[in-house]
């Protein structure tokens, strides 16, 4: 990967203050990536690959880095443009493509929140109280919606605290299993044991689809570029460094999980990392680790729903979704209709999908977004800008396109059905918005 050097510095005409340093941006991306996924999905992943948990995590990291390279070029090339939907609009000049890319991001957010609510209601919560999973998942989404509607002021300082809590839980897993291994416990041979009846390559590729869910989140950093100091230099470094650190942490957690417990025991647990800590025989109380995991899951769900509701609001403001989604509370100035709508959809998804299916659906939807970003890089190479920006090697987005297509082909029919249903809902809403807009224009014309 390389950076263009034959142009001037990037434009500075922004209403926002460039106060985000490289360290803060690194922490923001790392906190987004090191979210709740690894706390929830290690058991699901073990059902796919046995004890070889590290292999799909490593493969997913490499695939994520390909698309991250495309984001690094697009974000620094267009530092006032945020997100793949805007890049698609520049590249393809077709509003419908831009809408579909934006709606895939919206649908992925809602689906991710549904999966996180199921994870929240699992064994981590059951350490404290035994309650029906579905009921708790829906109540959890309602509480998140109320907090969202009240108006949550997120800051990078708060993100640093939440990231520290999330990382501390993962460090605990690695350390206690390391101590277990040092005392002669555990079984290191399990890290090379694949699932029975399935080829290793096929299992690892299938597992990478699930593992990829743990690496998504870096794409949201595109929205911060106007607040980053020296973005051409800072953004790529923070992006690649955060993904690399997340990858190392995930691989270590995967190795530790396989050493501590057989794959079938991990697969049966809805709180797999808690099971790992308990199996290590450490003196870490179960309630302490469960509390850390619940904070990670809850924070991930809240941030996801804040982003999703604001995205729905923004698309309504642009006329891409029904205008009703743009309504806000008079005093709080929060998009209450968008919050209500996205919460209802997430609650419905908890009733019809399990954690594995929801996670894979998120990945499928984001693969469309990432595919668009990788193609956009190549198309927009014809578009020259005046300022200096990061430039990725051409083979990286090409491999990114290939990786997205390959991962799409590995998705099950059920996941494709879920994804298609969500996109169909989006298309209907888009058509409704356009119909309402045309009707409003006709009414205005008659009034004139």
C-alpha positions in Angstrom: 0.0 0.0 0.0 1.2 3.4 -0.8 0.4 7.1 -0.5 0.3 9.7 -3.3 3.0 12.4 -2.8 2.6 14.6 -5.9 -0.3 16.7 -4.7 -1.1 19.3 -2.1 -2.5 18.7 1.4 -6.2 17.7 1.8 -8.8 20.5 2.0 -9.5 22.0 5.4 -12.9 23.6 4.8 -14.9 21.9 7.4 -17.3 23.1 10.1 -15.9 20.6 12.5 -12.8 21.0 14.6 -10.0 18.6 13.8 -9.3 17.5 17.3 -9.1 13.7 16.9 -5.5 12.5 17.2 -4.1 9.3 15.8 -4.3 7.6 19.2 -8.0 8.6 19.7 -8.9 7.4 16.3 -7.1 4.1 16.9 -9.0 3.6 20.1 -12.3 4.5 18.4 -11.8 2.0 15.6 -10.5 -0.7 18.0 -13.4 -0.2 20.3 -15.8 -0.5 17.4 -14.1 -3.7 16.1 -13.4 -5.3 19.5 -17.1 -5.2 20.3 -19.5 -7.8 21.5 -19.0 -10.3 18.6 -16.2 -12.3 20.0 -18.0 -12.6 23.4 -21.1 -14.0 21.7 -19.8 -16.0 18.7 -16.9 -18.2 19.9 -19.3 -21.0 20.7 -21.0 -20.7 17.3 -17.6 -20.7 15.6 -16.5 -23.8 17.4 -19.5 -25.7 15.9 -18.1 -24.8 12.5 -14.4 -25.5 12.9 -13.9 -27.5 16.0 -10.8 -26.5 17.9 -9.3 -24.6 15.0 -10.9 -21.3 16.1 -7.7 -19.3 15.3 -7.8 -20.2 11.6 -11.1 -18.6 10.5 -10.3 -15.6 12.7 -7.0 -15.1 10.9 -8.6 -15.6 7.5 -11.3 -13.1 8.4 -8.6 -10.6 9.5 -6.9 -10.9 6.1 -10.2 -10.4 4.2 -11.1 -7.4 6.4 -7.7 -5.8 5.6 -8.4 -6.0 1.9 -11.6 -3.9 2.2 -9.9 -1.6 4.8 -7.3 -0.7 2.1 -10.1 0.4 -0.2 -11.7 2.5 2.6 -8.3 4.1 3.4 -8.1 5.4 -0.2 -11.7 6.5 -0.5 -11.9 8.2 2.8 -8.7 10.1 2.4 -9.4 10.9 -1.2 -12.9 12.3 -0.3 -12.4 13.5 3.2 -15.8 15.2 3.4 -17.7 12.2 2.1 -18.7 9.6 4.7 -19.5 6.1 3.9 -19.8 3.6 1.1 -23.2 5.0 -0.1 -21.6 8.3 -1.0 -18.7 6.6 -2.7 -21.1 4.5 -4.7 -23.0 7.6 -5.8 -19.7 9.2 -7.0 -18.6 6.0 -8.8 -21.9 4.8 -10.4 -24.0 8.0 -10.7 -27.1 5.9 -10.0 -29.2 6.9 -7.0 -30.7 3.5 -6.7 -27.3 1.9 -6.1 -26.5 4.5 -3.5 -29.8 3.8 -1.8 -29.3 0.0 -1.8 -25.8 0.4 -0.4 -27.0 2.7 2.4 -30.0 0.5 3.2 -27.8 -2.6 3.4 -25.8 -0.8 6.1 -29.1 0.1 7.8 -30.4 -3.5 7.6 -27.1 -4.8 8.9 -27.2 -2.5 11.9 -30.7 -3.6 12.8 -29.9 -7.3 12.4 -26.7 -6.9 14.4 -28.7 -5.3 17.3 -31.1 -8.3 17.2 -28.2 -10.7 17.5 -26.6 -8.8 20.3 -29.9 -8.7 22.2 -30.0 -12.5 22.0 -26.4 -12.7 23.2 -27.2 -10.3 26.1 -30.1 -12.6 27.2 -27.9 -15.7 27.2 -25.6 -17.2 29.9 -23.8 -14.0 30.7 -27.1 -12.6 32.1 -28.1 -16.0 33.5 -25.2 -15.8 35.9 -27.3 -13.2 37.8 -30.9 -14.2 37.0 -32.8 -16.9 35.1 -35.3 -15.4 32.6 -36.7 -16.4 29.2 -34.2 -15.5 26.5 -36.7 -14.0 23.9 -38.5 -11.9 26.5 -35.2 -10.5 27.9 -33.9 -9.8 24.4 -37.0 -7.8 23.5 -37.0 -5.9 26.8 -33.3 -5.2 26.3 -34.1 -3.6 22.9 -36.9 -1.5 24.5 -34.4 -0.2 27.1 -31.9 0.6 24.5 -34.5 2.5 22.5 -35.5 4.5 25.5 -31.9 5.5 26.2 -31.5 6.3 22.5 -34.6 8.5 22.5 -33.5 10.3 25.6 -30.4 11.5 23.8 -27.1 9.8 24.4 -24.0 12.0 24.2 -21.2 9.7 23.2 -17.7 10.9 23.5 -14.3 9.5 22.6 -13.4 9.6 26.3 -16.3 7.3 27.1 -15.4 5.1 24.2 -11.9 4.7 25.7 -13.4 3.5 29.0 -15.7 1.0 27.3 -12.9 -0.2 25.1 -10.7 -0.8 28.1 -13.5 -2.8 29.8 -14.1 -4.9 26.7 -10.3 -5.6 26.2 -9.9 -6.4 29.9 -12.3 -9.3 29.5 -10.5 -10.7 26.6 -7.1 -10.3 28.4 -8.6 -12.2 31.4 -9.5 -15.1 29.0 -5.9 -15.3 27.6 -4.2 -14.9 31.0 -6.2 -17.5 32.9 -5.8 -20.1 30.2 -2.1 -19.3 30.0 -1.9 -20.0 33.7 -3.9 -23.2 33.2 -1.6 -24.4 30.5 1.5 -23.5 32.7 0.1 -25.7 35.5 -0.3 -28.7 33.2 -4.0 -28.2 32.5 -5.8 -27.8 29.2 -5.2 -29.6 26.0 -3.1 -27.7 23.4 -3.6 -30.4 20.8 -7.2 -29.3 20.4 -6.1 -26.2 18.4 -5.5 -28.3 15.3 -8.6 -30.5 15.6 -11.1 -29.8 12.9 -14.8 -30.8 12.9 -15.8 -34.3 12.1 -17.1 -35.1 8.6 -16.1 -31.8 7.1 -12.9 -30.9 5.1 -10.6 -28.5 6.9 -10.5 -25.9 4.1 -14.3 -25.9 3.7 -14.8 -25.6 7.5 -12.3 -22.7 7.8 -14.0 -20.8 4.9 -17.4 -21.4 6.4 -16.2 -20.3 9.8 -14.6 -17.1 8.3 -18.1 -16.0 7.4 -19.0 -16.0 11.1 -15.6 -14.7 12.2 -15.9 -11.8 9.7 -18.7 -10.4 11.9 -16.2 -9.8 14.7 -14.1 -7.5 12.4 -16.9 -5.3 11.0 -17.3 -1.8 12.5 -14.1 -0.3 11.0 -16.3 1.2 8.2 -18.1 3.5 10.6 -14.8 5.4 11.1 -15.3 7.0 7.7 -17.8 9.4 9.3 -15.1 10.9 11.6 -12.6 11.9 8.8 -13.5 15.6 9.0 -12.5 15.7 12.7 -9.1 13.8 12.2 -5.8 15.7 12.3 -3.7 15.2 9.2 -6.2 12.6 7.8 -4.0 11.4 4.9 -1.3 10.2 7.4 -3.4 9.4 10.4 -6.4 7.6 9.1 -4.7 4.7 7.3 -2.2 4.1 10.2 -5.0 4.0 12.8 -7.2 1.8 10.6 -4.6 -0.9 9.9 -3.1 -0.8 13.4 -6.5 -1.3 15.1 -7.4 -4.2 12.8 -4.1 -5.8 13.4 -4.4 -5.5 17.2 -7.9 -6.8 17.1 -6.8 -9.8 15.0 -4.0 -10.7 17.4 -6.4 -10.5 20.4 -9.0 -12.6 18.6 -6.5 -15.3 17.6 -5.2 -15.5 21.2 -8.7 -15.8 22.5 -9.5 -18.5 19.9 -6.4 -20.4 21.0 -7.2 -20.0 24.6 -10.8 -21.2 24.1 -9.8 -24.3 22.3 -7.1 -25.2 24.9 -9.5 -24.8 27.8 -12.6 -26.6 26.5 -13.5 -29.2 23.9 -15.4 -27.8 20.8 -18.7 -29.5 21.7 -18.8 -27.9 25.1 -18.0 -24.5 23.6 -20.7 -24.9 21.0 -23.4 -25.6 23.6 -22.7 -22.4 25.5 -24.4 -19.1 24.9 -21.7 -17.5 27.1 -18.6 -19.3 25.7 -15.9 -17.1 27.2 -17.5 -17.3 30.6 -17.3 -21.1 30.2 -13.7 -20.8 29.3 -12.9 -18.7 32.4 -14.8 -21.2 34.6 -13.0 -24.1 33.1 -9.6 -22.6 33.7 -10.1 -22.9 37.5 -9.1 -19.3 38.0 -10.1 -17.2 41.0 -11.9 -14.7 38.7 -15.6 -14.7 39.9 -18.1 -15.7 37.3 -20.2 -12.6 38.0 -17.2 -10.3 37.3 -16.5 -11.7 33.9 -20.3 -11.9 33.1 -20.6 -8.2 34.0 -17.7 -7.3 31.7 -19.3 -9.3 28.9 -22.7 -7.7 29.5 -21.2 -4.2 29.4 -19.5 -5.1 26.1 -22.7 -6.5 24.5 -24.9 -3.7 25.8 -22.5 -1.0 24.6 -22.3 -2.6 21.2 -26.1 -2.8 20.9 -26.5 0.8 22.0 -23.9 2.2 19.6 -25.4 0.1 16.8 -28.9 1.3 17.4 -27.8 4.9 17.7 -26.0 4.6 14.3 -28.9 2.7 12.7 -31.6 5.1 13.8 -29.6 8.2 12.7 -28.9 6.5 9.4 -32.7 5.9 8.9 -33.3 9.5 9.9 -30.7 10.8 7.4 -32.1 8.7 4.6 -35.6 10.0 5.3 -34.3 13.6 5.3 -32.8 12.9 1.8 -36.1 11.5 0.5 -34.8 7.9 0.3 -37.1 6.6 3.0 -40.6 7.8 4.1 -40.6 11.3 5.6 -42.2 10.0 8.8 -38.9 8.5 9.8 -37.5 12.1 10.0 -39.8 13.1 12.9 -38.0 14.1 16.1 -39.0 14.7 19.7 -39.6 18.4 20.3 -37.4 18.7 23.4 -34.9 15.9 23.0 -34.4 16.4 19.3 -33.9 12.7 18.8 -35.5 10.8 15.8 -38.2 8.9 17.7 -40.0 7.4 14.7 -36.7 6.1 13.3 -35.8 4.7 16.7 -39.2 3.1 17.1 -39.1 1.6 13.6 -35.6 0.1 13.9 -36.4 -1.3 17.3 -39.5 -3.0 16.1 -37.7 -4.6 13.3 -34.8 -5.8 15.6 -37.4 -7.2 18.0 -39.1 -9.2 15.2 -35.7 -10.6 14.1 -35.1 -11.9 17.6 -38.2 -14.0 17.1 -37.4 -15.5 13.7 -33.6 -15.9 13.8 -30.9 -17.5 16.0 -27.6 -15.9 16.7 -25.6 -17.7 14.0 -28.2 -16.8 11.3 -28.4 -13.2 12.4 -24.6 -12.8 12.4 -24.2 -14.4 9.0 -27.0 -12.1 7.7 -25.1 -9.1 8.9 -22.0 -10.3 7.1 -24.0 -10.9 3.9 -25.4 -7.4 3.9 -22.1 -5.8 4.7 -20.4 -7.8 1.9 -22.6 -6.0 -0.6 -21.4 -2.7 1.0 -17.8 -3.8 0.9 -18.1 -5.1 -2.6 -19.4 -1.6 -3.7 -16.5 0.1 -1.9 -13.9 -2.1 -3.6 -15.4 -1.6 -7.0 -15.7 2.2 -6.3 -12.0 2.4 -5.7 -11.2 1.1 -9.2 -13.9 3.1 -10.9 -12.9 6.4 -9.2 -9.2 6.0 -10.2 -10.2 8.2 -13.2 -11.3 10.9 -10.8 -8.3 13.0 -9.9 -8.3 15.3 -6.8 -6.0 18.2 -5.9 -4.9 17.0 -2.5 -2.5 14.2 -1.4 -4.3 11.0 -0.3 -3.6 7.4 0.5 -3.5 5.1 -2.5 -3.8 1.3 -2.2 -2.1 -1.1 -4.5 -4.5 -2.0 -7.3 -4.4 -5.7 -6.6 -5.9 -5.1 -3.1 -9.4 -3.9 -4.1 -9.3 -6.6 -6.8 -8.7 -9.3 -4.2 -11.3 -7.5 -2.0 -13.9 -8.0 -4.7 -12.9 -11.7 -5.1 -13.1 -12.2 -1.3 -16.5 -10.6 -1.0 -17.9 -12.8 -3.9 -16.3 -16.0 -2.4 -17.8 -15.2 1.1 -21.2 -14.6 -0.5 -21.2 -18.0 -2.2 -20.6 -19.7 1.1 -23.8 -18.3 2.7 -26.7 -20.6 3.3 -30.1 -20.3 1.6 -31.7 -19.2 4.9 -29.2 -16.3 5.2 -29.9 -15.2 1.6 -33.6 -15.4 2.3 -33.2 -13.2 5.4 -31.1 -10.7 3.5 -33.4 -10.6 0.5 -36.4 -10.1 2.7 -34.8 -7.1 4.5 -33.7 -5.5 1.2 -37.2 -6.1 -0.3 -38.6 -4.1 2.7 -36.1 -1.4 2.0 -37.1 -1.2 -1.7 -40.8 -1.0 -0.8 -40.1 1.8 1.6 -38.0 3.6 -1.0 -40.8 3.3 -3.6 -43.2 4.6 -1.0 -41.0 7.6 -0.3 -40.7 8.4 -4.0 -44.5 8.1 -4.4 -45.1 10.5 -1.5 -42.6 12.9 -2.9 -44.2 12.9 -6.4 -47.6 13.4 -4.8 -46.3 16.3 -2.8 -44.8 17.9 -5.9 -48.1 17.5 -7.8 -50.0 19.1 -4.9 -47.5 22.0 -4.8 -47.9 22.4 -8.6 -51.7 22.6 -8.3 -51.4 25.1 -5.4 -49.2 27.3 -7.5 
